[in-house]
Amino acid sequence: MEYSPVCHSLYVLWSSPVKKKLILLSIMFFIWVYMLYSCVGYCSTMPSLVVDRYRGKETGAAVGRRTESGRTDLVSRLLAQPQPWEDIESDYEEPSIRTAASRDLLNNELEADRADDWDEMRGEQQRAPEPSAMSSFSNGSGSKKLPQAIIIGVKKGGTRALLEFLRVHPDIRAVGAEPHFFDRNYENGLEWYRELMPKTLEGQITMEKTPSYFVTREAPARIAAMSRDTKLIVVVRDPVTRAISDYTQTLSKKPDIPSFESLTFKNRTTGLIDTSWSAIQIGIYAKHLDNWLQYFPAEQILFVSGERLISDPAGELGRVQDFLGLKRIITDKHFYFNQTKGFPCLKKAEGSSKPHCLGKTKGRTHPNIDPEVVQRLRDFYRPFNMKFYQMTGHNFGWD
């Protein structure tokens, strides 16, 4: 049998003891390099002890406000009409200087928000799966990007549920706790913000949610300065129910706060609503949306119904996936309804094979509110709701 020149050369190469050792050493070297690369990739996913905190400057002014000609014709015509907050001056006044009691309540609400953020963060840590060798290697090969989509509101609207549901999608990576970058931590700079983001691969979307952005006056300009292409998602809910839920959260942390009724009115006899209370002010959605439309076109903002997120989670998640340009992977098969909590839960959460419901801070029982107070609030919100329906092109059925 004749050997080809190639086979003969390989035989001679392998038969030499010295060359055989060189080949084995080369193989061992390549294995060592591969292990080192994997280790570096895993370590890069660990939290950094030192973060470069360069001071970012306010760039909102440089971005400038969108001109009327930059909006869609529909939005221009709607906003050209008299605004409801201009028409009913007797019922609505811009909050000015708060009383001492209002300031104390605001501090209580901020503390309650931070406490709930901490509860959510602990929940994330408790159910975080142990990283496998392959997932660690995969994470190491990704990169941290600024978010392409942000859930900007509203507080007590269902934002945590939406984010938890979205994280089931393989092409979505999201921060667990709320970064509060565009309202509380903007001076830390964009690099600080980027470091908070999870690593993503090509084709994956980076997301975060901070509900207070929607009511923060500076947030639209700051997000536009980061990227005008950012997709914005707002979960809205009946503003009366939302206000009661907001109060319930604060009450759970500070049981000694005044009653809902006493906080709602400036004067119970005249029925004048106290719009300096944030629980009331947040629900004036049309006013806050007007601020966002100065910087982002209406088609770049998706409004999710908090009510439908409970009654038909798969349907609302379908709309969100379409808005983000993703394949509809999250469907009815991912949910079951929890009778105790009164809202849907995931059959399998991200990174887990077990069912998952939102934590104990979600689904609190609301206190009984005087029906007359509830009706007065409905009357107060009605013109704002009508304007909001016009601005969004969607009737949410709150009236």
C-alpha positions in Angstrom: 0.0 0.0 0.0 1.3 3.4 -1.0 1.2 6.4 1.4 0.4 9.8 0.1 3.1 12.5 0.8 0.8 14.2 3.3 0.3 11.0 5.3 4.0 10.3 5.2 4.8 13.8 6.5 2.3 13.4 9.4 3.8 10.0 10.3 7.3 11.4 10.4 6.2 14.4 12.5 4.4 12.3 15.1 7.2 9.6 15.3 9.7 12.2 16.5 9.7 12.4 20.3 10.7 16.0 20.4 8.1 17.1 17.9 5.5 15.0 19.7 6.2 16.9 22.9 5.9 20.2 21.1 2.5 19.2 19.7 1.2 18.2 23.2 2.5 21.5 24.7 0.8 23.5 21.9 -2.5 21.7 22.6 -2.2 22.4 26.4 -1.4 26.0 25.7 -4.5 26.5 23.6 -6.6 24.8 26.3 -5.1 27.1 28.9 -5.9 30.2 26.8 -9.5 29.0 26.3 -9.9 28.5 30.1 -8.4 32.0 30.8 -10.8 33.6 28.3 -13.8 31.9 29.9 -12.7 33.0 33.4 -12.3 36.6 32.2 -15.7 36.5 30.6 -17.3 35.2 33.9 -15.5 37.8 36.1 -16.6 40.6 33.8 -20.2 39.8 34.7 -19.6 40.4 38.5 -20.5 43.8 39.9 -17.6 46.3 39.7 -16.1 47.6 43.0 -15.2 50.9 41.4 -17.3 52.6 38.8 -16.1 55.6 36.8 -18.5 58.4 37.9 -17.8 61.1 35.5 -20.1 64.0 35.9 -22.6 64.3 33.1 -23.9 67.7 32.3 -27.5 68.5 31.6 -27.9 68.1 27.8 -31.6 68.5 27.6 -31.3 72.2 26.6 -29.0 71.3 23.8 -31.4 68.8 22.5 -34.2 71.4 22.4 -37.9 70.9 22.4 -39.7 69.4 19.4 -41.5 72.1 17.4 -45.1 71.9 16.6 -44.2 71.1 12.9 -42.3 68.1 14.1 -45.4 66.4 15.6 -48.0 64.4 13.7 -50.9 66.3 12.4 -53.3 64.5 14.8 -51.4 65.4 17.9 -50.9 69.0 16.7 -54.6 69.4 16.3 -55.4 67.8 19.7 -52.9 69.9 21.6 -54.0 73.0 19.9 -57.3 72.7 21.6 -57.8 74.2 25.1 -56.2 71.9 27.7 -58.5 70.7 30.4 -56.1 71.8 33.1 -56.6 75.3 31.7 -60.3 75.0 31.5 -61.0 73.9 35.1 -58.8 76.3 37.1 -61.2 76.1 40.1 -60.5 72.3 40.4 -56.9 72.3 39.4 -54.0 74.5 40.5 -50.3 74.0 39.8 -48.8 72.7 43.1 -46.7 75.5 44.7 -45.3 75.5 48.2 -46.4 72.5 50.2 -47.6 72.7 53.7 -45.4 71.0 56.4 -47.9 68.1 56.5 -47.6 67.6 52.7 -43.8 67.7 52.9 -43.9 65.0 55.6 -46.3 62.9 53.5 -44.1 63.3 50.4 -41.1 62.1 52.5 -43.2 59.1 53.6 -44.1 58.3 50.0 -40.4 58.4 48.9 -39.5 56.2 51.8 -42.2 53.7 50.8 -41.0 53.8 47.2 -37.5 53.0 48.3 -38.7 50.3 50.6 -40.6 48.6 47.8 -37.5 49.0 45.5 -35.5 47.2 48.1 -38.1 44.4 48.4 -38.0 44.0 44.7 -34.2 43.9 44.7 -34.2 41.2 47.4 -36.8 39.2 45.5 -34.5 39.3 42.4 -31.6 38.1 44.4 -33.5 35.3 46.1 -34.8 33.8 42.9 -31.7 34.4 40.7 -30.5 31.1 39.3 -27.0 29.9 39.8 -25.1 30.6 36.6 -23.9 27.6 34.6 -20.5 27.5 32.9 -22.1 27.9 29.5 -24.3 30.8 30.6 -21.4 32.5 32.2 -19.3 32.1 29.0 -22.3 33.5 27.0 -22.7 36.5 29.3 -19.0 37.2 29.1 -19.3 37.5 25.3 -22.0 40.1 25.5 -21.7 43.8 26.1 -23.5 46.4 28.2 -25.6 48.9 26.2 -27.8 51.8 27.1 -31.5 50.8 27.1 -33.3 50.9 23.8 -36.7 50.7 25.6 -37.8 52.1 28.9 -41.0 51.6 30.9 -41.5 55.2 32.1 -44.7 54.9 34.1 -46.9 55.0 35.9 -46.4 54.3 39.6 -49.0 51.6 40.8 -50.1 51.0 37.3 -48.6 47.5 36.8 -45.1 48.3 35.7 -43.5 45.6 37.8 -45.8 42.9 36.4 -45.2 44.0 32.8 -41.4 43.9 33.3 -41.5 40.4 34.9 -43.7 39.1 32.1 -41.4 40.6 29.4 -38.3 39.1 30.9 -39.6 35.7 29.9 -38.8 36.7 26.3 -35.3 35.5 25.3 -34.6 38.7 23.3 -35.2 41.0 26.3 -32.7 41.7 29.0 -33.8 44.0 31.8 -32.5 45.5 35.0 -34.3 44.2 38.1 -34.3 47.1 40.5 -35.3 50.6 39.3 -32.3 52.7 38.3 -33.9 56.1 38.8 -31.2 57.6 36.6 -33.2 60.3 34.8 -34.8 61.6 37.9 -32.5 61.0 41.0 -29.1 59.9 39.7 -28.6 61.9 36.4 -25.5 63.6 37.8 -23.7 60.3 37.8 -23.4 60.2 34.0 -24.3 57.8 31.3 -21.4 55.5 31.9 -22.6 54.9 35.4 -26.1 54.2 33.9 -24.6 51.8 31.3 -22.8 49.8 34.0 -26.2 49.1 35.7 -27.4 47.3 32.5 -27.2 43.6 31.9 -25.0 42.3 29.1 -26.8 41.6 25.9 -26.0 39.8 22.7 -26.6 41.0 19.1 -30.3 41.3 18.5 -31.3 41.4 22.2 -33.1 44.5 23.7 -31.9 46.2 26.9 -34.7 47.5 29.1 -35.3 49.2 32.4 -38.3 50.5 34.2 -38.7 53.5 36.5 -42.3 54.7 36.8 -41.5 58.1 38.3 -40.0 59.2 34.9 -43.4 59.9 33.5 -44.1 62.6 36.0 -40.5 64.0 36.1 -40.4 67.3 34.1 -36.7 66.9 33.1 -37.0 63.2 32.1 -38.1 63.6 28.5 -35.3 66.0 27.6 -32.7 63.8 29.3 -33.9 60.6 27.6 -34.0 62.4 24.2 -30.4 63.6 24.9 -29.4 59.9 25.3 -31.3 58.7 22.2 -34.3 60.1 20.4 -34.9 56.5 19.1 -35.7 55.2 22.6 -39.0 53.4 22.7 -41.2 54.4 25.7 -43.8 52.3 27.4 -46.4 53.7 29.8 -48.7 51.4 31.9 -51.8 53.4 32.8 -54.6 52.5 35.1 -57.9 54.1 36.3 -56.5 57.2 38.1 -58.9 56.9 41.0 -58.0 53.2 41.6 -54.3 54.1 41.1 -54.5 56.9 43.7 -56.0 54.6 46.3 -53.4 52.0 45.5 -50.7 54.6 45.9 -52.1 55.6 49.3 -52.3 52.0 50.3 -48.6 51.5 49.7 -47.7 54.5 51.8 -50.1 53.4 54.5 -48.4 50.0 54.7 -45.1 51.7 55.6 -46.5 54.6 57.6 -49.7 53.6 59.4 -50.0 57.0 61.2 -50.5 59.1 58.0 -53.8 61.0 57.6 -56.9 59.4 56.0 -57.3 59.2 52.3 -60.3 61.5 52.4 -58.5 64.3 54.4 -55.5 64.2 51.9 -57.7 64.3 48.8 -59.4 67.6 49.5 -58.1 71.1 50.2 -61.5 71.8 51.6 -64.0 69.0 52.1 -67.0 71.4 52.2 -66.3 73.0 48.8 -65.0 69.7 47.4 -61.8 71.3 46.0 -59.2 68.6 45.2 -55.7 68.9 46.5 -53.6 68.4 43.4 -50.4 69.1 45.4 -50.7 65.5 46.7 -48.6 63.3 44.4 -51.2 60.5 44.6 -53.7 62.8 42.8 -51.3 64.6 40.6 -49.8 61.4 39.0 -53.3 60.5 37.6 -53.5 63.7 35.4 -52.1 61.7 32.6 -52.9 64.2 29.8 -50.8 66.9 31.5 -47.7 64.7 31.9 -48.1 63.3 28.4 -48.1 66.8 26.9 -44.5 67.2 28.3 -43.3 64.0 26.6 -44.8 64.9 23.3 -42.5 67.9 23.1 -39.6 65.5 22.7 -41.0 62.2 21.3 -43.6 61.5 18.6 -46.8 59.8 19.7 -46.0 56.6 17.7 -42.8 56.1 19.8 -44.9 55.8 23.0 -46.9 52.7 23.7 -49.7 52.8 26.3 -50.5 49.6 28.1 -53.8 49.1 29.9 -53.2 48.1 33.5 -56.7 46.6 33.7 -56.1 44.5 30.5 -52.7 43.4 31.8 -54.7 41.6 34.5 -57.7 40.4 32.5 -55.8 39.6 29.3 -52.0 39.6 29.9 -51.2 37.7 26.7 -53.1 40.2 24.6 -51.3 43.2 26.1 -47.9 41.4 26.0 -48.6 40.7 22.3 -49.0 44.5 21.7 -45.8 45.2 23.6 -43.8 42.6 21.6 -45.1 44.0 18.3 -44.1 47.5 19.5 -40.6 46.3 20.3 -40.3 44.6 17.0 -40.0 41.1 18.6 -41.5 37.8 17.7 -44.6 37.0 19.7 -43.2 34.3 22.1 -45.0 35.2 25.3 -48.6 33.8 24.9 -51.5 32.4 27.0 -49.5 29.3 27.8 -47.1 31.3 30.1 -49.8 32.5 32.5 -52.2 31.3 35.2 -54.6 33.3 37.3 -53.8 33.5 41.1 -57.2 33.7 42.9 -55.6 34.8 46.2 -53.7 37.7 44.8 -56.3 38.5 42.1 -53.9 38.8 39.1 -52.0 36.6 36.7 -48.8 34.9 37.5 -46.1 33.2 35.4 -46.1 29.5 35.1 -42.3 29.7 34.7 -40.3 32.7 35.5 -37.1 33.8 33.8 -34.2 31.4 34.7 -36.5 29.1 36.7 -38.7 26.1 36.2 -41.1 27.1 39.0 -44.2 29.3 38.9 -43.7 32.9 40.0 -46.0 35.5 41.3 -45.1 39.1 42.3 -44.0 39.7 45.8 -46.0 40.5 49.0 -45.7 44.3 48.2 -48.1 43.7 45.2 -51.8 43.1 45.5 -52.3 44.8 48.9 -55.9 45.0 50.1 -57.2 48.6 49.6 -58.9 50.4 52.5 -62.6 51.3 52.3 -63.0 54.8 50.9 -66.2 56.9 51.2 -68.1 56.4 48.0 -68.8 60.2 47.8 -65.0 60.8 47.8 -64.6 58.2 45.0 -67.3 59.9 43.0 -65.9 63.3 43.5 -62.5 62.1 42.2 -64.2 60.5 39.2 -65.8 63.8 38.4 -62.4 65.6 38.8 -60.5 63.2 36.5 -63.2 62.9 33.8 -62.1 65.8 31.6 -58.4 64.9 31.9 -59.3 61.3 30.9 -61.2 62.5 27.9 -58.2 64.6 26.7 -55.9 61.6 27.4 -58.1 59.4 25.2 -57.9 61.9 22.4 -54.1 62.3 22.7 -53.5 58.5 22.7 -56.3 57.5 20.3 -57.5 54.9 22.8 -60.5 54.8 25.1 -59.4 53.1 28.3 -63.0 52.9 29.6 -62.5 54.6 33.0 -65.6 56.7 32.8 
